[in-house]
């Protein structure tokens, strides 16, 4: 069923390959788990934030949460499967307009970004509201993001057409994290697990920085050579650590909130 938004640019060609049911199911469960756990951690804002993931074997299709559901309500089956032309291929409802325009353009222009998580989570968003570089290299958790952050300084209002979505996508460059000034953050990953892992630790790093800044004392910044060293150490095991992190989330949710699997 088609929804109201329309895409521009050159989206991936629609494939005639049949969907791999097992692959689609795994992606649905993983993305639903991320949304549920984000809700538990207070990373959502009402019904207005959005996570998306391109299907592993179908780069012309992506999953996204439907407009109108809180993160804590999302189930694997309630996620929408969309193409890049503005059509809902599977699912009931439609994505929020800004979700489609931002995420479709991100996945179109950055094929390596298999997952894209956008939130207004409080501490990272607080840093996005300040002049200058948002995240400082003063805490160990922050160091994993060294060399991986872009800053979009040009807030232009809601992304209600593909032009603003494209502008945001291009502002990301090769970064995995984009601080959208006066707005929020976008986290990109080569897998759902990696996007989730970075989103979680970004907010933890931002929270620690905001708390440290609230003391009024000067932050003790880590020397750059140590920052680079720790960033390299983190990068070496990041993908496997992210996979294990998401697996732990799914185990806890299967015990406490098994409805997310529906």
C-alpha positions as CSV (number, residue, x, y, z in Angstrom):
1,X,0.0,0.0,0.0
2,X,1.3,3.5,-0.9
3,X,1.6,6.3,1.6
4,X,1.6,10.0,1.0
5,X,5.4,10.8,0.8
6,X,7.3,10.5,-2.5
7,X,11.0,10.1,-3.1
8,X,13.3,11.9,-5.4
9,X,16.8,11.2,-6.6
10,X,18.0,7.8,-7.8
11,X,16.8,5.1,-5.4
12,X,18.1,1.5,-5.7
13,X,16.4,-0.4,-8.5
14,X,13.5,-2.6,-7.3
15,X,14.6,-6.2,-7.3
16,X,12.5,-9.1,-8.3
17,X,14.3,-11.4,-6.0
18,X,12.0,-13.1,-3.5
19,X,12.3,-12.1,0.1
20,X,14.3,-14.4,2.4
21,X,11.8,-15.0,5.2
22,X,14.4,-16.0,7.8
23,X,16.6,-13.0,7.0
24,X,13.6,-10.6,7.2
25,X,12.5,-12.2,10.4
26,X,15.9,-11.7,12.0
27,X,16.1,-8.1,10.9
28,X,12.6,-7.5,12.3
29,X,13.4,-9.0,15.7
30,X,16.7,-7.2,15.9
31,X,15.2,-3.8,15.1
32,X,12.2,-4.2,17.4
33,X,14.6,-5.2,20.2
34,X,16.6,-2.0,19.7
35,X,13.4,0.1,19.8
36,X,12.2,-1.6,22.9
37,X,15.5,-1.2,24.7
38,X,15.9,2.4,23.7
39,X,12.5,3.0,25.3
40,X,13.7,1.3,28.5
41,X,16.7,3.7,28.5
42,X,14.7,6.8,27.9
43,X,16.2,7.4,24.5
44,X,12.9,8.0,22.6
45,X,10.8,11.2,22.4
46,X,7.1,10.5,22.2
47,X,6.3,8.9,18.8
48,X,8.6,11.1,16.8
49,X,12.0,9.3,16.6
50,X,12.8,6.5,14.1
51,X,15.1,3.6,13.5
52,X,15.6,2.0,10.0
53,X,17.5,-1.0,8.6
54,X,18.1,-2.1,5.0
55,X,17.4,-5.8,4.4
56,X,20.6,-7.8,4.2
57,X,19.8,-9.4,0.8
58,X,17.5,-6.6,-0.6
59,X,19.2,-3.2,-0.7
60,X,16.1,-1.8,-2.3
61,X,14.0,-2.3,0.8
62,X,14.3,-1.1,4.4
63,X,12.4,-1.6,7.7
64,X,11.3,1.4,9.8
65,X,9.0,1.9,12.8
66,X,5.5,3.0,12.0
67,X,4.2,6.5,12.8
68,X,2.0,6.5,15.9
69,X,3.6,3.8,17.9
70,X,5.8,4.5,20.9
71,X,9.1,2.6,20.9
72,X,7.8,0.5,23.8
73,X,4.8,-0.7,21.7
74,X,6.8,-1.8,18.6
75,X,6.8,-5.5,17.7
76,X,8.8,-7.4,15.1
77,X,5.7,-7.7,12.9
78,X,4.6,-4.0,13.3
79,X,7.7,-2.7,11.6
80,X,7.0,-1.4,8.1
81,X,8.9,-2.7,5.0
82,X,9.3,0.2,2.6
83,X,10.9,0.8,-0.8
84,X,12.7,4.0,-1.8
85,X,9.8,5.2,-3.9
86,X,7.5,5.9,-0.9
87,X,5.6,2.6,-0.9
88,X,4.9,0.4,2.1
89,X,5.6,-3.2,0.8
90,X,4.6,-5.0,4.1
91,X,2.9,-3.7,7.2
92,X,0.0,-1.6,8.4
93,X,0.3,2.1,8.6
94,X,3.0,4.5,7.3
95,X,6.3,5.9,8.4
96,X,6.4,9.5,9.7
97,X,7.2,11.8,6.8
98,X,10.5,13.0,8.3
99,X,11.5,9.3,8.9
100,X,11.0,8.4,5.3
101,X,12.7,11.5,3.8
102,X,15.7,11.3,6.1
103,X,16.2,7.5,6.2
104,X,15.5,6.9,2.5
105,X,18.1,9.5,1.5
106,X,20.7,8.2,4.1
107,X,20.4,4.6,2.8
108,X,20.4,5.8,-0.8
109,X,23.5,8.0,-0.5
110,X,25.4,5.9,2.0
111,X,25.0,2.2,1.1
112,X,27.3,1.2,3.9
113,X,24.8,2.6,6.4
114,X,22.7,-0.5,6.7
115,X,21.1,0.8,9.8
116,X,20.2,4.4,10.7
117,X,19.0,5.4,14.2
118,X,17.7,8.9,14.8
119,X,16.7,10.1,18.3
120,X,16.4,13.3,20.4
121,X,17.9,11.4,23.4
122,X,18.4,14.0,26.1
123,X,22.1,14.2,26.9
124,X,23.4,13.9,23.3
125,X,20.7,16.4,22.2
126,X,21.8,18.7,25.0
127,X,25.3,18.7,23.6
128,X,23.9,19.3,20.1
129,X,22.4,22.6,21.5
130,X,25.8,24.0,22.4
131,X,28.2,26.1,20.4
132,X,31.3,24.3,19.3
133,X,32.3,20.6,19.2
134,X,29.6,18.6,21.0
135,X,31.5,15.6,22.4
136,X,34.9,16.2,24.1
137,X,37.6,13.6,24.6
138,X,37.4,13.6,28.4
139,X,35.8,10.2,29.3
140,X,36.8,6.7,28.2
141,X,33.4,6.0,26.7
142,X,33.6,9.0,24.4
143,X,37.0,7.9,23.0
144,X,35.4,5.2,20.9
145,X,33.9,7.9,18.7
146,X,37.2,9.7,17.9
147,X,37.4,10.3,14.2
148,X,33.8,9.0,13.7
149,X,31.7,12.2,14.3
150,X,30.3,14.8,11.9
151,X,28.5,17.9,13.0
152,X,25.6,19.4,10.9
153,X,25.6,23.1,11.9
154,X,22.6,24.1,9.7
155,X,19.3,23.3,11.3
156,X,16.6,24.0,8.7
157,X,13.4,22.8,10.4
158,X,11.5,19.6,9.8
159,X,12.7,17.3,7.0
160,X,9.4,17.2,5.1
161,X,10.9,16.7,1.7
162,X,13.7,14.7,0.2
163,X,15.9,17.8,-0.2
164,X,16.4,18.2,3.5
165,X,16.9,14.5,3.9
166,X,19.6,14.6,1.2
167,X,21.3,17.6,2.9
168,X,21.4,15.7,6.2
169,X,22.7,12.6,4.6
170,X,25.5,14.5,2.8
171,X,26.4,16.2,6.0
172,X,27.3,12.8,7.5
173,X,30.2,12.3,5.1
174,X,32.0,9.2,6.2
175,X,31.0,9.6,9.8
176,X,29.1,7.0,11.9
177,X,27.6,9.7,14.2
178,X,26.1,13.0,13.2
179,X,25.2,15.6,15.7
180,X,22.4,17.6,14.2
181,X,22.7,21.0,15.8
182,X,19.5,22.3,17.6
183,X,17.9,18.9,16.8
184,X,19.3,15.6,17.9
185,X,21.6,12.8,16.6
186,X,21.8,10.3,13.8
187,X,23.8,7.1,14.3
188,X,24.7,4.9,11.3
189,X,26.0,1.4,11.3
190,X,27.0,-1.4,9.0
191,X,24.6,-3.6,11.0
192,X,21.7,-3.1,13.3
193,X,23.8,-4.3,16.2
194,X,26.6,-1.8,15.5
195,X,24.1,1.1,15.2
196,X,22.5,0.1,18.5
197,X,25.8,-0.3,20.3
198,X,27.0,3.2,19.2
199,X,23.6,4.8,20.0
200,X,23.7,3.4,23.6
201,X,27.3,4.4,24.3
202,X,26.9,7.8,22.7
203,X,24.2,8.7,25.1
204,X,26.2,7.3,28.0
205,X,29.3,9.4,27.0
206,X,27.1,12.5,26.6
207,X,25.5,11.9,30.0
208,X,28.9,11.7,31.7
209,X,30.1,14.9,30.0
210,X,26.9,16.8,30.9
211,X,27.2,15.7,34.5
212,X,30.9,16.6,34.6
213,X,30.2,20.0,33.1
214,X,27.5,20.6,35.6
215,X,30.1,20.7,38.4
216,X,31.4,24.0,36.9
217,X,34.9,22.6,37.0
218,X,37.3,22.3,34.0
219,X,37.1,19.0,32.1
220,X,40.3,17.1,32.0
221,X,40.8,16.2,28.3
222,X,42.7,13.1,27.4
223,X,45.9,13.7,25.3
224,X,45.3,13.1,21.6
225,X,47.9,10.3,21.3
226,X,46.0,8.4,24.0
227,X,42.7,9.2,22.4
228,X,43.9,7.7,19.1
229,X,45.2,4.6,20.9
230,X,42.0,3.9,22.7
231,X,39.9,4.5,19.6
232,X,42.0,1.9,17.7
233,X,41.6,-0.5,20.6
234,X,37.8,0.0,20.6
235,X,37.6,-0.4,16.8
236,X,39.3,-3.8,16.9
237,X,36.5,-5.5,18.8
238,X,33.6,-3.2,18.1
239,X,31.6,-5.4,15.7
240,X,31.7,-8.5,17.9
241,X,31.0,-6.5,21.1
242,X,28.0,-4.9,19.4
243,X,26.7,-8.3,18.3
244,X,27.0,-9.7,21.9
245,X,25.4,-6.5,23.3
246,X,22.3,-6.9,21.1
247,X,22.1,-10.6,21.9
248,X,22.0,-9.8,25.6
249,X,19.2,-7.2,25.0
250,X,17.2,-9.8,23.1
251,X,17.6,-12.3,25.9
252,X,16.4,-9.9,28.5
253,X,13.4,-8.8,26.4
254,X,12.5,-12.4,25.6
255,X,12.2,-12.9,29.4
256,X,10.6,-9.7,30.4
257,X,8.7,-8.4,27.3
258,X,8.2,-11.5,25.0
259,X,5.5,-9.6,23.1
260,X,8.2,-7.7,21.1
261,X,8.7,-11.0,19.2
262,X,5.1,-11.0,17.9
